[in-house]
Amino acid sequence: MKKIIYTIILAIFMIPNLVQSQDAAGSITSVSSYPVVYKYDEQVTWYFDLSATTFTPEEAVYLWIWSPSEPDAGNWEHSSDFAKLKYVKDGIWSFTLTPTVYFSKTPAEIAASAGFWLRLKNFNGSKQTEVYNIAYTDFSSFYTSNELIRSYPAKPTIDKPVSILFNSNLKDGFKGVPSVHFHSGLNNWAVLQEYQAWLPDVSEKTKLKDLGNGFYRMDLIPQEYYNTEPGFVMENITFLMVAKDWTTNSGDLILYAGEFVPPPPPSFSFFPLQISQRDFLVMSRKNNESGVNKLIYNITAGSKVIKGEFSGSTAEIKGFVNLVSELDGIQGLTEIHVLVKDNKDKTISDTTMPLKILDK
């Protein structure tokens, strides 16, 4: 129990900024990495989904991390340029690093640490996300598992990264080969990405990463790697691991795809559907697209215009307008016009709502 209490106290002291006013930006929705699995001394890119936060694409976002070490220590109010993230698209930011270099730690020291604990913030620290811990996948058991291949995830999907491990020690002829390549296709070779040794760009694209001692890894995002058409349904990845110049290969191998479940369509609603000047008008939009985290409304009631916005997440953005106070004293209103847009300037609703006439 004492150890837990001390750990909590230490965490509090390690989180700066408790003495100054802060703007809570919200929670990081998720973090993914490319490659999916990696060693601590390899370069990796972390992708942060901030679509549920109040950060906008125009803002500069910085990494503040204190475990396994604190590279930007002392700079909470003026983050260093090396800690700056890159905006990708749709509320996604990225940060590329080699953990052993960035944290000035050995792989063993990082493995023995509490893990990757961080916040994301603006330059001066006046705006920040909730604390987040990036999970790390230890794949070292593959080296002694006697498996020919292993995939992370086990059942890949077309739009997400996959890392495929290969143990060439279990197949004859691979020892000492200059390189190993991924000769593959989707849906039983219906869509091909062949290994063509005489084409340098194809040879490089299909080349596996050498992890040492006969172990290799292939990293790809299927829809990008195979350049599939929108809406293509991936059932499997069929492939051979091929030695340079085709001196040997692994034999036919296959990975079955996970089920791709498209997200439910967005839905927008008002409540109540029949309103008067004495009501609160509630607006709600669920299942928002990635990067959509605000509803911006413009209500015209006679000569009065009411403007405002609600913030939320991809799950739901919800808020209300107090018509009781906003329309107090205005006589003769029979309707209001409500225009609602998202933070990408897409029109969500453009409607005229009749007002119930109440008895005095």
Secondary structure by P-SEA (a helix, b strand, c coil): caaaaaaaaaaaaacccccbbbbbcccccccccccccccccbbbbbbbbcccccccccbbbbbbbccccccccccccccccccbbbbccccbbbbbbcccccccccaaaaaaccccccccccccccccccbbbbbbbbcccccccccccccccccccccbbbbbbbccccccccccccbbbbbccccccccccccccccaaaaaaacccccccccbbbbbcccccccccccccccbbbbccccccccccccbbbbbbccccccccbbbbbccccccccbbbbbbbccccccccbbbbbbbcccbbbbbccccccccccccccccccccccccccbbbbbbbcccccccbbbbbbbbbbcc
